[in-house]
Amino acid sequence: MDHINVTMKRLAAYVIGMFFLSLGIGFSIEADLGVSPVSSLAYAFALTSGFSVGAMTVVTHVLFIVAQVVLSKRFNLRESIVQLIIAFLFGFLVDITLFLVQLLPTPETLVMRWGFLTISLFSVAIGLFGYMSAKLPLIPYDELTHVISERFNIKFSKAKISSDSISVALAGLICIVFIQSLGSIGIGTVVAAYFVGKILGWFMKHFQTYLEQWIYKETLYKKSTDNATLKEENTSLSS
């Protein structure tokens, strides 16, 4: 029963985290100052194809899965299916949250647009904090970063910079070729690339312990109880 409770809490943290991550993408799109690197390629495809951002999110994540197979030179059907399911879930949430954000008044002034961008930064950071703390399979974009790190034997932080830079460069190129503008790339992209990590670090520093205590409360309690019982038994034996 304890295991089931922990699993349900991990799933809750995962799905809620994904919701906030996609909500942040919606706010960055509506801010129209440039989207974060993780969604730049999907939004570029959406701008140039006419399909929804969620649908293009699925397409780009399928490409990320293919890139993982090519770079790692191995194919695991089970892992690929799991990542594909995650890609569809994430794409669905992106369309849902973008619809919800579009119900709000359109940010017409620069102050409102920067306000939306700021909300986006915190929402993405909260989303990453929740979904990564669940310690469940990563979305294909983040998993690709891990593959890059292992394939080229570089730190994850440097691999993250590499994957973000490639995504942003491809998104900018696609937009320039097809709509003759930077489209999904802007000052907001640079701001997100720098500040999301900083905000995420702040959340992890101040709230990681509390979240883990909530998720693993039953397990930690059982462990402490077992330790106390074992200590009592040892004391009895020694006496």
Steps between C-alpha positions, in 0.01 A plus 500: 500500500787740584650432158169580328464829691853605409444410134174698488671805652788473252249482213316802641823701522589389147169595336465826694858585408429431132189718524696796637776443244250514215319794666829691498535429129151642446583822686827541307317458168241760594774737624634494142853582609651165405434158651731288715751269323308184595199612293673716236515230232141385554372858483705565185335196337158625614559848355613363164257208465172628640463203734452544875797547731403181683499294179838640401628432852427131439676516160813664640519257790478209257800657325675523838436127555649422157800720583552303823507172307747639244736648761488207745509242216250283682124453482284397794140448390356524851681825581401649164133413555506656848659818362244508218215482753662783697533704178127463428411590860723807488363607161143464626578710809669768287183546292274495807703752699548728197122502459462595868757780474327637189184545708685775687516857362754526219818675624506807276745719691869428549449490877230232468714299259793505742256406777390195301864412435580523872207271582632266233846483658363406843244259356763314296732484802220367724411247232858377469530485879189285535543264209872440554455446876261214421799307360297354215598486128600838359340663199693413179666845484657460845584135435682607183713733713601201713591304187712789373673517838582128494586482129753783508607451863416854609323638806121513489504880534716531187285247316195707596659810348579301185147358458341839571731675251430245226122521554501880497724514190278254309184684609643834387614354167159344430319826579736710285466265202122458512358819656795738459523585869650354816149391602537296818839651590540829686626667813266278700692194377826639638333604827345155542827321422671692781237553770302172497803312629558763769137489615499119492811496718329730751193273516717191546702665775196612701230241422667175385511356852133578565386346172701183558365474855146522362561241226690252714327574834375144554831347395704731722265438794522123453879520474529708816263262683699198385823666614348581839379140539841365400668731751268379778571137413876560502469676837301209641754248375795695641334527838 
